[in-house]
Amino acid sequence: MIGNFIVSLASYSKRIHTLHICLESIFSQVLMPQKVFLYFDSSVEPEKVPEEVTLFIKKGLEIIFVSDYIASHNKYYYAMRMFPDKVVVTVDDDVIYDKYTFYNLFHTHKKYPNAVCATRVSCMMFDSCGAIMPYNSWVSEYEQLRCPAKRLLAVGVGGVLYPPHIFTEETFNKELIIRLALTADDLWLKIMQLKNNISVVWTGQLPQHPTPIPGTRDVGLWHNVNKYKNDEYIERLVKYFNLNLFSLVTEEDK
């Protein structure tokens, strides 16, 4: 079966020799996309792309070479810009996706067409004064909500579905992306969602985290160390956009 959506992922040189394992899981889905777009950054030379990767071109893979200017944001940025009318599913390059991942995302999208649909979610946590708690205090792989909620963060590694036309032009401001959240694409998109009254919904798929590809953990995309920097990114984003996160995520409870 083919669904009315496209898939977008980004990779770079240190992941190129295991990338075919991820691609095999993408091209083995129960529900297939219309097209899969793979964005290589400037660390990859076109003539050095392994045959194990180029073999997927005949199955519907399109390889596009871009810069590393916006780092991990390559995963969604160009696909959304090139295909604004399309449902876009983003995936990571270092995991093996369950064959029902796209089916579950698209099925959830049909039920909640205006929400961001995610396989893996975290729940934002606040203290008794309404202040955002440290990122590592958020509840990872949250399972208590099955309806759209603003308190949920869509975590990219699981696979995330974005409906068309949900983001404003501000989302694609490269200058702001670089200044505020260069290696925190999940958080950047979450802030853009909150600014535009967009909720996140979990698909219900378990386990939430896909199977990691052996040998990829130590070569994270653009050396992303957000586990320890997310609080800094959140503070920077909230301050710049003058946001009250507690007020934004609790609007649905009023």
C-alpha positions as CSV (number, residue, x, y, z in Angstrom):
1,M,0.0,0.0,0.0
2,I,1.1,3.6,-0.8
3,G,0.0,6.5,1.4
4,N,-0.4,10.1,0.5
5,F,2.8,11.3,2.3
6,I,6.6,11.6,1.7
7,V,9.5,10.6,4.0
8,S,12.5,12.8,4.7
9,L,15.7,12.0,6.5
10,A,19.2,13.4,6.7
11,S,22.6,11.8,7.1
12,Y,26.3,12.5,6.9
13,S,29.6,10.8,6.2
14,K,30.1,9.0,9.6
15,R,26.7,7.2,9.2
16,I,27.0,6.4,5.5
17,H,28.2,2.8,5.9
18,T,25.3,1.7,8.1
19,L,22.6,3.9,6.4
20,H,21.4,1.0,4.2
21,I,20.2,-0.8,7.3
22,C,17.9,2.1,8.1
23,L,16.8,2.4,4.5
24,E,15.9,-1.3,4.3
25,S,13.5,-0.8,7.3
26,I,12.0,2.3,5.6
27,F,11.5,0.5,2.3
28,S,9.9,-2.6,4.1
29,Q,7.0,-0.7,5.6
30,V,3.4,-2.0,5.5
31,L,2.4,1.4,4.3
32,M,4.8,3.0,1.9
33,P,5.3,6.7,1.1
34,Q,5.1,8.2,-2.3
35,K,8.8,9.1,-2.2
36,V,11.7,9.0,0.2
37,F,14.1,12.0,0.2
38,L,17.6,11.6,1.7
39,Y,19.6,14.7,2.4
40,F,23.3,14.4,2.6
41,D,25.3,17.2,4.0
42,S,28.6,18.6,2.6
43,S,30.6,15.9,4.4
44,V,29.4,13.4,1.7
45,E,31.0,13.4,-1.7
46,P,28.5,12.2,-4.4
47,E,30.9,9.7,-5.9
48,K,31.5,8.1,-2.5
49,V,27.9,7.1,-1.7
50,P,28.0,3.3,-1.3
51,E,26.2,1.1,-3.7
52,E,24.2,-0.3,-0.7
53,V,22.6,3.1,-0.5
54,T,22.2,3.9,-4.2
55,L,20.4,0.6,-4.8
56,F,17.4,2.1,-3.1
57,I,17.1,4.8,-5.8
58,K,15.2,2.3,-8.0
59,K,12.8,1.7,-5.1
60,G,11.9,5.4,-4.8
61,L,14.8,7.0,-3.0
62,E,15.9,10.5,-4.1
63,I,19.3,11.7,-2.9
64,I,19.8,15.4,-2.5
65,F,23.1,17.1,-1.4
66,V,22.8,20.1,0.8
67,S,25.2,21.9,3.2
68,D,25.7,21.4,6.9
69,Y,24.7,25.0,7.5
70,I,21.6,24.1,9.5
71,A,22.9,20.8,10.9
72,S,20.1,18.4,12.1
73,H,17.4,20.7,10.7
74,N,18.2,19.2,7.3
75,K,15.9,16.4,8.3
76,Y,12.7,18.4,7.7
77,Y,13.7,21.8,6.3
78,Y,14.1,21.1,2.6
79,A,11.3,18.6,2.3
80,M,8.8,21.0,3.9
81,R,10.0,23.9,1.7
82,M,10.0,21.9,-1.5
83,F,6.6,20.2,-0.9
84,P,4.5,22.5,1.2
85,D,1.3,20.7,0.3
86,K,2.5,17.3,1.4
87,V,2.3,15.4,4.6
88,V,5.9,14.9,5.6
89,V,7.2,12.1,7.8
90,T,10.7,12.6,9.2
91,V,12.9,9.8,10.4
92,D,16.4,9.4,11.7
93,D,19.3,7.5,10.0
94,D,20.6,5.4,12.9
95,V,17.7,3.1,13.8
96,I,15.7,0.3,12.4
97,Y,12.0,1.1,12.0
98,D,9.2,-1.3,12.8
99,K,7.3,-2.1,9.7
100,Y,4.1,-0.6,11.0
101,T,5.6,2.8,11.9
102,F,4.3,4.7,8.8
103,Y,1.0,2.9,9.0
104,N,0.5,3.9,12.6
105,L,1.6,7.5,11.9
106,F,-0.7,7.9,9.0
107,H,-3.7,6.2,10.7
108,T,-3.3,8.6,13.6
109,H,-3.0,11.5,11.2
110,K,-6.4,10.6,9.6
111,K,-7.9,10.6,13.1
112,Y,-6.2,13.9,14.1
113,P,-5.4,15.7,10.9
114,N,-4.3,19.0,12.5
115,A,-1.9,17.4,15.0
116,V,1.7,16.4,14.8
117,C,1.8,12.6,15.1
118,A,4.7,10.9,16.8
119,T,5.9,7.4,17.6
120,R,8.0,8.6,20.5
121,V,6.9,11.4,22.9
122,S,8.1,13.1,26.0
123,C,5.9,15.0,28.5
124,M,7.0,18.5,29.5
125,M,7.1,18.9,33.2
126,F,6.6,22.0,35.4
127,D,7.1,22.8,39.0
128,S,4.5,24.1,41.4
129,C,5.2,27.6,40.4
130,G,4.7,26.9,36.7
131,A,8.4,27.0,35.8
132,I,9.6,24.5,33.2
133,M,11.6,21.7,34.8
134,P,15.0,20.5,33.5
135,Y,14.7,18.5,30.3
136,N,16.0,15.4,31.9
137,S,13.1,15.6,34.4
138,W,10.5,15.3,31.6
139,V,8.8,12.0,31.3
140,S,10.3,10.1,28.4
141,E,8.3,7.7,26.3
142,Y,5.1,9.0,27.9
143,E,2.1,6.6,27.5
144,Q,-0.7,8.3,29.6
145,L,-2.1,10.5,26.8
146,R,-3.7,9.1,23.6
147,C,-5.2,12.4,22.4
148,P,-3.5,15.6,21.1
149,A,-1.8,17.6,23.8
150,K,0.5,20.6,23.8
151,R,2.5,19.2,26.7
152,L,3.8,16.4,24.5
153,L,7.1,16.7,22.7
154,A,7.5,14.8,19.4
155,V,10.9,13.1,19.6
156,G,12.3,12.7,16.1
157,V,14.0,9.3,16.4
158,G,10.7,7.5,16.5
159,G,9.4,9.0,13.3
160,V,7.2,12.1,13.2
161,L,4.4,13.1,10.9
162,Y,3.8,16.7,10.1
163,P,0.6,17.8,8.3
164,P,1.0,20.4,5.5
165,H,0.7,24.1,6.2
166,I,1.0,24.0,10.0
167,F,4.1,26.0,10.3
168,T,4.5,29.7,9.6
169,E,7.3,31.2,7.5
170,E,9.2,32.0,10.8
171,T,9.9,28.2,11.2
172,F,12.2,28.3,8.2
173,N,14.2,31.3,9.3
174,K,17.8,29.9,9.0
175,E,19.3,32.8,10.9
176,L,17.1,32.2,13.9
177,I,17.6,28.4,13.7
178,I,21.4,28.8,13.8
179,R,21.3,31.4,16.6
180,L,18.8,29.7,18.8
181,A,18.7,26.0,18.3
182,L,21.2,24.7,15.7
183,T,21.4,21.1,17.0
184,A,18.0,21.0,18.7
185,D,15.5,20.5,15.8
186,D,12.9,18.8,18.1
187,L,12.8,21.7,20.4
188,W,12.8,24.3,17.7
189,L,9.8,22.7,16.0
190,K,8.1,22.3,19.4
191,I,8.4,26.0,20.1
192,M,7.0,26.7,16.6
193,Q,4.1,24.3,17.3
194,L,3.3,26.1,20.6
195,K,3.4,29.5,18.9
196,N,0.9,28.3,16.4
197,N,-1.4,26.4,18.7
198,I,-0.4,22.9,17.4
199,S,-0.7,19.8,19.5
200,V,1.2,16.5,19.4
201,V,-0.4,13.1,19.6
202,W,1.2,9.7,20.3
203,T,0.4,6.9,17.8
204,G,0.3,4.3,20.6
205,Q,3.0,2.2,19.1
206,L,5.2,0.2,21.4
207,P,8.1,0.2,22.0
208,Q,8.3,3.9,21.3
209,H,12.1,3.9,20.6
210,P,13.1,2.0,17.4
211,T,15.9,-0.5,17.5
212,P,19.3,1.3,17.3
213,I,21.7,0.3,14.6
214,P,24.9,-1.1,16.2
215,G,27.9,1.2,15.9
216,T,26.0,4.4,15.4
217,R,25.6,5.7,18.9
218,D,29.1,7.2,19.1
219,V,28.9,9.0,15.8
220,G,25.7,11.1,16.5
221,L,24.6,13.4,13.7
222,W,26.6,16.6,14.0
223,H,27.9,15.4,17.4
224,N,24.5,16.3,19.0
225,V,24.9,16.5,22.7
226,N,21.5,18.0,23.4
227,K,21.0,15.7,26.3
228,Y,23.1,18.1,28.3
229,K,22.3,21.3,26.4
230,N,18.5,21.2,26.0
231,D,17.9,23.3,29.0
232,E,20.2,26.0,27.5
233,Y,18.3,25.8,24.2
234,I,14.9,26.0,26.0
235,E,15.9,29.0,28.0
236,R,17.2,30.7,24.8
237,L,14.0,30.0,22.8
238,V,11.6,31.0,25.6
239,K,13.5,34.3,26.2
240,Y,13.8,35.2,22.5
241,F,10.1,34.5,21.8
242,N,8.9,35.8,25.2
243,L,6.8,32.7,25.9
244,N,5.1,31.4,29.0
245,L,5.4,27.7,28.4
246,F,3.2,26.7,31.3
247,S,0.3,28.9,30.0
248,L,0.7,27.5,26.5
249,V,0.6,23.9,27.4
250,T,-2.2,24.2,29.9
251,E,-4.6,26.0,27.6
252,E,-6.2,22.7,26.7
253,D,-7.0,22.0,30.4
254,K,-9.1,25.2,30.8
